[in-house]
Amino acid sequence: MADAKTTSFNLSCPVPRVADDRIVLAHGGGGRLTHQLIEKIFLPAFSNSMLEQRHDGAVVPVNGARLAFTTDSFVVRPLIFPGGNIGDLAVNGTVNDLAMSGARPLHLSAAFVLEEGFPVADLRRIATSMAAAATRAGVQIITGDTKVVERGKADGCYITTAGVGVVDRPLQLGATHARPGDAVIVSGPVGDHGVTILLARGELQIESDLASDTAPLSDLVARLLDATTGVRCLRDATRGGVATIANEVASAAGVAVVLDEAAVPVRPEVRGACELLGIDPLYVACEGRLVAVVDGDRTDAALDALRSHPLGRDAARIGTVREEPPGLVLLRTEFGGTRIVDLLIGDPLPRIC
Amino acid sequence: MADAKTTSFNLSCPVPRVADDRIVLAHGGGGRLTHQLIEKIFLPAFSNSMLEQRHDGAVVPVNGARLAFTTDSFVVRPLIFPGGNIGDLAVNGTVNDLAMSGARPLHLSAAFVLEEGFPVADLRRIATSMAAAATRAGVQIITGDTKVVERGKADGCYITTAGVGVVDRPLQLGATHARPGDAVIVSGPVGDHGVTILLARGELQIESDLASDTAPLSDLVARLLDATTGVRCLRDATRGGVATIANEVASAAGVAVVLDEAAVPVRPEVRGACELLGIDPLYVACEGRLVAVVDGDRTDAALDALRSHPLGRDAARIGTVREEPPGLVLLRTEFGGTRIVDLLIGDPLPRIC
């Protein structure tokens, strides 16, 4: 398999070097360049054990409690799209990062960078959606900030949310905990959000009823964790999609992740759009789906728990953790072949969140 | 005084109505329009008791601890200026918001919105400054995010930091606690940061040795709180400067704040630049100065404590809280007159933080 890996790298376009280069859109895509930026710039500068865990949320002891803390900026274009807008996306995104740490989300902050000339009515609509999303997720937005930049900057509105929560359960979740024999589960169809954003930009001129899957997953996670102690790792499949999570797990735990293409739930509209674009739905962002790595013996309990919740109705086991080849993600294709699923180098869908 | 207040409003330019208007730069200036945006859009949407306190940091109970939580976005232009850059500014700003809540700052998040084409070397320099500022303030940057937007957006780099801390002391700080007889103290010369940014833009073509006062104030606050229990309210004098804080105190506590112009420490270079520009240093942002409202009987203890710290060496009592006229800030000018110091409607120095 070492040969296959080498071949795969050689087929890719040259990896731009972070050290002496300029920022490109793919640095924000969640794939290889984002990882490089973290490794080359942020980890050396901010070096500490929490950051090195490379989870979207950090868990730290504060006065005896296990506090989860996370942040995300949202620069999605367009601001309003079928199924949601930048506001509920920003709330759900941070709620989900907290939930993936095993935390009960409690409080959110919201910082706005607004463009001069942005309609106040749009801001009101976005704020109202944020409030509704917060209520749905059982959190409060308790602090915030507003900055304004000149016309032509900031595309109307960027939002950065941060969130705090508490890990009540005696959990140790993390990609490093994955072990051979574990099951890889996804909570529903993948790629809805990314394809919805793409269609909303009108570039493909496709009509569709597809909507973003943006949703708070904290309740679904609680249902899963109530049902089984076999959960090793939880991730929400945002930028970079399921393929990127599988790579992070394989790399962090030094295991192989073998995915079964036929088992991955993908809506026909998403599949169709991806075929037109030549992209793989495994890399397309969801905003309301989680990937769980679960003790293989607890697969059924985990699937039953997820499927008993409206947001996990279509949960499916999509793969297995194996010992070999360590660090690689393999896909059993629907045609019976096997191919390597690597981290993306470019960003096929920039600014989807 | 009611007449004076009315007159003051009549002399101002018409206040744009938030409800049916568009965002203007002054919505981010920290003055009247920022307050309107909060009152008309964010408070109604996110309605909860913490936000209504209108402090930069929220304090909430979490598993028995009093957790402080705050966020700020930074869009300063230029990114690098005498005395600092957007990185240490972003760390110090959030550390200071936590400190003003009476909290011991613990952990920070950092979310970057980068412009395509931004030099990676500049990002490294900024990240290194953030790390140094975090070390100086005794906090860790434990979680983060990176998004990239197209060339022409985001002026290179916007940073949003959020922070958590713990309030260990049995404190109840807040602008509502100000009482007649209290002293108003500032920890050092005002306006250094705002004027430094303005000069760094080169628009005034003035040479100067002035540098931003950006600094973490948590240690200074600890020194003050150790020395006296008479502290009612702490604010860092950022956007809108000392004048805006005085207005927030007057309005929140239903008191008058009477400032003594001759007592306000202002460096000659800052005074000179402000005279050239026709702006009042009382409105110009600092990034390393706090305003404390302190029990009048504890003034000396508070001043001694502040002056014993390098960041408070030039602390001065600049005013007094009075009963009448409630809600107003009055300035005893150096020429013996008295004038009303209102919230600003425009933003004389946009994007200084």
Contacts between the chains, C-beta under 8 A, distances in Angstrom:
chain1	res1	chain2	res2	distance
A	18	B	120	5.6
A	19	B	120	6.9
A	20	B	120	7.2
A	20	B	121	7.5
A	21	B	120	5.5
A	22	B	116	7.8
A	22	B	117	5.0
A	22	B	118	6.4
A	22	B	119	5.7
A	22	B	120	6.3
A	23	B	114	4.8
A	23	B	115	6.8
A	23	B	116	6.0
A	23	B	117	6.4
A	23	B	118	4.2
A	23	B	119	7.8
A	23	B	120	6.4
A	23	B	123	7.0
A	23	B	148	5.8
A	24	B	116	6.0
A	24	B	117	8.0
A	24	B	148	7.1
A	25	B	116	5.5
A	25	B	148	5.1
A	25	B	150	7.0
A	26	B	148	7.7
A	27	B	114	6.8
A	27	B	146	6.6
A	27	B	148	5.0
A	28	B	114	7.0
A	28	B	146	5.8
A	28	B	147	4.5
A	28	B	148	3.2
A	28	B	149	7.7
A	29	B	148	7.8
A	34	B	146	6.3
A	37	B	120	8.0
A	37	B	123	7.9
A	37	B	146	6.1
A	38	B	146	7.6
A	41	B	120	7.1
A	41	B	123	5.8
A	41	B	124	5.4
A	41	B	127	5.4
A	42	B	127	6.0
A	42	B	144	6.3
A	42	B	146	7.9
A	45	B	124	7.3
A	45	B	127	3.9
A	45	B	128	5.3
A	45	B	130	6.7
A	45	B	131	4.4
A	46	B	110	7.6
A	46	B	127	7.0
A	46	B	130	7.1
A	46	B	131	5.4
A	46	B	134	7.2
A	46	B	140	7.5
A	46	B	141	4.3
A	46	B	142	8.0
A	46	B	144	7.6
A	47	B	131	7.8
A	48	B	140	4.9
A	48	B	141	7.5
A	48	B	142	6.3
A	50	B	140	7.1
A	50	B	142	3.9
A	50	B	143	7.0
A	51	B	141	7.2
A	51	B	142	6.0
A	51	B	143	7.2
A	51	B	144	7.5
A	56	B	143	7.4
A	56	B	145	8.0
A	57	B	143	6.3
A	58	B	107	7.2
A	58	B	142	4.1
A	58	B	143	4.2
A	60	B	106	7.5
A	60	B	107	5.9
A	60	B	142	6.4
A	62	B	62	7.4
A	62	B	65	6.1
A	62	B	67	6.9
A	62	B	106	6.6
A	62	B	164	7.2
A	62	B	166	6.2
A	63	B	63	7.1
A	63	B	64	6.8
A	63	B	65	3.6
A	63	B	166	5.9
A	64	B	63	6.8
A	64	B	64	7.4
A	64	B	65	7.6
A	65	B	62	6.1
A	65	B	63	3.6
A	65	B	64	7.6
A	65	B	65	6.4
A	67	B	62	6.9
A	67	B	67	7.5
A	67	B	164	6.9
A	69	B	107	5.8
A	69	B	109	6.3
A	69	B	142	6.5
A	69	B	143	5.7
A	69	B	162	7.9
A	69	B	164	5.9
A	70	B	109	6.9
A	70	B	143	5.3
A	71	B	109	3.7
A	71	B	110	7.4
A	71	B	111	4.7
A	71	B	143	5.9
A	71	B	144	6.5
A	71	B	145	5.6
A	71	B	160	7.2
A	71	B	162	5.6
A	72	B	111	6.5
A	72	B	145	4.7
A	73	B	111	4.2
A	73	B	112	7.2
A	73	B	113	5.3
A	73	B	145	5.3
A	73	B	146	7.9
A	73	B	147	4.8
A	73	B	160	6.2
A	74	B	147	7.6
A	75	B	113	6.0
A	75	B	147	4.7
A	75	B	149	5.3
A	106	B	60	7.5
A	106	B	62	6.6
A	107	B	58	7.2
A	107	B	60	5.9
A	107	B	69	5.8
A	109	B	69	6.3
A	109	B	70	6.9
A	109	B	71	3.7
A	109	B	162	5.2
A	110	B	46	7.6
A	110	B	71	7.4
A	111	B	71	4.7
A	111	B	72	6.5
A	111	B	73	4.2
A	111	B	160	4.7
A	111	B	162	7.6
A	112	B	73	7.2
A	113	B	73	5.3
A	113	B	75	6.0
A	113	B	113	7.4
A	113	B	158	5.8
A	113	B	160	7.9
A	114	B	23	4.8
A	114	B	27	6.8
A	114	B	28	7.0
A	115	B	23	6.8
A	116	B	22	7.8
A	116	B	23	5.9
A	116	B	24	6.0
A	116	B	25	5.5
A	117	B	22	5.0
A	117	B	23	6.4
A	117	B	24	8.0
A	118	B	22	6.4
A	118	B	23	4.3
A	119	B	22	5.7
A	119	B	23	7.8
A	120	B	18	5.6
A	120	B	19	6.9
A	120	B	20	7.2
A	120	B	21	5.5
A	120	B	22	6.3
A	120	B	23	6.4
A	120	B	37	8.0
A	120	B	41	7.0
A	121	B	20	7.4
A	123	B	23	7.0
A	123	B	37	7.9
A	123	B	41	5.9
A	124	B	41	5.4
A	124	B	45	7.4
A	127	B	41	5.4
A	127	B	42	6.0
A	127	B	45	3.9
A	127	B	46	7.0
A	128	B	45	5.3
A	130	B	45	6.8
A	130	B	46	7.2
A	131	B	45	4.4
A	131	B	46	5.4
A	131	B	47	7.7
A	134	B	46	7.2
A	140	B	46	7.5
A	140	B	48	4.9
A	140	B	50	7.0
A	141	B	46	4.3
A	141	B	48	7.5
A	141	B	51	7.2
A	142	B	46	8.0
A	142	B	48	6.3
A	142	B	50	3.9
A	142	B	51	6.0
A	142	B	58	4.1
A	142	B	60	6.4
A	142	B	69	6.5
A	143	B	50	7.0
A	143	B	51	7.2
A	143	B	56	7.4
A	143	B	57	6.3
A	143	B	58	4.3
A	143	B	69	5.7
A	143	B	70	5.3
A	143	B	71	5.9
A	144	B	42	6.3
A	144	B	46	7.7
A	144	B	51	7.5
A	144	B	71	6.5
A	145	B	56	8.0
A	145	B	71	5.6
A	145	B	72	4.7
A	145	B	73	5.3
A	145	B	160	7.8
A	146	B	27	6.6
A	146	B	28	5.7
A	146	B	34	6.3
A	146	B	37	6.1
A	146	B	38	7.7
A	146	B	42	7.9
A	146	B	73	7.9
A	147	B	28	4.5
A	147	B	73	4.7
A	147	B	74	7.6
A	147	B	75	4.7
A	147	B	158	8.0
A	147	B	351	7.6
A	148	B	23	5.8
A	148	B	24	7.1
A	148	B	25	5.1
A	148	B	26	7.6
A	148	B	27	5.0
A	148	B	28	3.2
A	148	B	29	7.8
A	148	B	350	7.4
A	149	B	28	7.7
A	149	B	75	5.4
A	149	B	155	7.1
A	149	B	351	6.7
A	150	B	25	7.0
A	150	B	350	7.9
A	152	B	152	7.0
A	153	B	152	8.0
A	153	B	153	5.8
A	153	B	154	6.5
A	153	B	155	6.3
A	154	B	153	6.5
A	154	B	154	6.9
A	154	B	158	8.0
A	155	B	149	7.1
A	155	B	153	6.3
A	158	B	113	5.8
A	158	B	154	7.9
A	158	B	158	7.1
A	160	B	71	7.2
A	160	B	73	6.3
A	160	B	111	4.7
A	160	B	113	7.9
A	160	B	145	7.8
A	160	B	160	3.7
A	160	B	162	7.8
A	162	B	69	7.9
A	162	B	71	5.5
A	162	B	109	5.2
A	162	B	111	7.6
A	162	B	160	7.8
A	162	B	162	3.3
A	164	B	62	7.2
A	164	B	67	6.9
A	164	B	69	5.9
A	164	B	164	6.0
A	166	B	62	6.2
A	166	B	63	5.9
A	350	B	148	7.4
A	350	B	150	7.9
A	351	B	147	7.6
A	351	B	149	6.7
A	353	B	147	8.0
